[in-house]
Amino acid sequence: MLSAEQPSLRVAVVIERQHQPNAWEEWRFVLSEVLADTGEFGTEPRVLHHDAQRTQTLFPGFEVTLHADEGEGYYLNLSSGAPVWFVMWRVDDEDPSRAWPELVTLSYNEAGRLLDAQERVDNLPLPADVRHWLQAYTEAHYRPEPKQRRRPASFQSPERRG
């Protein structure tokens, strides 16, 4: 934890690499899971499974910190009906058989900004305990903007219509 105002949790990401999953792809990467990381995974990535078709690698040590200014993004994630982890990951430009996660967030808005910047972002379902933790933080720190009713253009003067 960083502070009462900026709670955080540590997670690890598991990515599965698939070799020649079809005739058009040499490599495919799939997020397998996001796990709580209490320090038992160490600090370096490690292979959990490897065979001719697939390799699962665990990447530990991602800090997910909640920020009050991302409240709307947390609210949108929670109100989606299926809250998720958002994981931004990259493929090595020089060796397309290598990929790794860069960032884990719970903010729908932050994930959107990453996608707008042409980053790869995938998601995985949020476990109930993390959803409750995020819900409590969001309820304490975020108030949605009240919707403002717009007057129909026919009720406005011609110079204010747009």
URCORPE-V898872 format. One record per residue. N is the residue number from 1. RES is the residue in one small letter. OMEGA is omega as a letter, one per 20 degrees, with the letter a starting at -180 (none if undefined). D_LAST is the distance of its C-alpha to the last C-alpha in Angstrom with 1 decimal. Layout:
# URCORPE-V898872
n,res,omega,d_last
N,RES,OMEGA,D_LAST
N,RES,OMEGA,D_LAST
This chain:
# URCORPE-V898872
n,res,omega,d_last
1,m,r,49.2
2,l,r,47.6
3,s,r,47.0
4,a,a,45.9
5,e,r,42.4
6,q,r,42.3
7,p,r,44.3
8,s,r,45.1
9,l,a,47.2
10,r,a,49.0
11,v,r,48.7
12,a,a,50.2
13,v,r,48.7
14,v,r,50.7
15,i,r,49.7
16,e,r,51.6
17,r,r,52.2
18,q,a,53.1
19,h,r,55.1
20,q,a,54.4
21,p,r,52.6
22,n,a,52.2
23,a,a,53.0
24,w,a,49.8
25,e,r,49.7
26,e,a,52.4
27,w,r,50.9
28,r,r,48.5
29,f,a,47.6
30,v,r,46.7
31,l,r,46.1
32,s,r,48.9
33,e,r,48.5
34,v,a,47.5
35,l,r,50.5
36,a,a,51.1
37,d,r,53.1
38,t,r,55.6
39,g,a,57.4
40,e,a,59.7
41,f,a,58.1
42,g,a,58.9
43,t,a,56.6
44,e,r,56.9
45,p,r,55.6
46,r,a,58.3
47,v,r,58.9
48,l,a,59.3
49,h,r,60.2
50,h,r,61.0
51,d,a,62.3
52,a,a,62.0
53,q,a,58.7
54,r,r,56.8
55,t,r,56.8
56,q,a,55.2
57,t,r,54.7
58,l,r,53.9
59,f,a,51.9
60,p,r,52.4
61,g,r,51.0
62,f,r,47.2
63,e,r,45.9
64,v,a,43.0
65,t,r,41.8
66,l,a,39.2
67,h,a,36.7
68,a,a,34.7
69,d,r,31.5
70,e,a,31.7
71,g,a,31.6
72,e,r,28.4
73,g,r,30.0
74,y,r,33.2
75,y,r,31.4
76,l,r,29.6
77,n,a,33.0
78,l,a,34.8
79,s,a,32.4
80,s,a,32.4
81,g,r,35.5
82,a,a,37.6
83,p,a,37.6
84,v,r,38.8
85,w,r,40.1
86,f,a,38.0
87,v,r,40.4
88,m,a,39.5
89,w,a,42.4
90,r,r,43.4
91,v,r,45.9
92,d,a,48.3
93,d,a,47.4
94,e,r,51.1
95,d,a,52.5
96,p,r,50.2
97,s,a,52.7
98,r,r,51.6
99,a,a,48.6
100,w,r,47.9
101,p,r,45.3
102,e,a,43.6
103,l,r,41.6
104,v,r,41.3
105,t,r,38.4
106,l,a,37.2
107,s,r,33.5
108,y,a,31.1
109,n,r,28.6
110,e,r,31.5
111,a,r,32.5
112,g,r,29.0
113,r,r,29.0
114,l,r,32.5
115,l,r,31.4
116,d,r,28.5
117,a,r,31.3
118,q,r,33.2
119,e,r,35.9
120,r,r,37.8
121,v,r,37.1
122,d,a,38.9
123,n,r,39.4
124,l,a,42.2
125,p,r,42.4
126,l,r,42.7
127,p,a,46.0
128,a,a,46.0
129,d,r,47.5
130,v,r,44.8
131,r,r,42.1
132,h,r,43.5
133,w,r,43.7
134,l,r,40.1
135,q,a,39.1
136,a,r,41.0
137,y,a,39.5
138,t,r,35.9
139,e,a,36.6
140,a,a,38.0
141,h,a,35.4
142,y,r,32.0
143,r,r,29.7
144,p,r,26.5
145,e,r,23.4
146,p,a,22.7
147,k,r,19.7
148,q,r,17.0
149,r,r,15.9
150,r,r,12.2
151,r,r,11.8
152,p,a,10.8
153,a,a,7.8
154,s,r,10.9
155,f,r,12.3
156,q,r,9.7
157,s,a,10.3
158,p,a,8.6
159,e,r,8.0
160,r,r,6.3
161,r,a,3.7
162,g,none,0.0
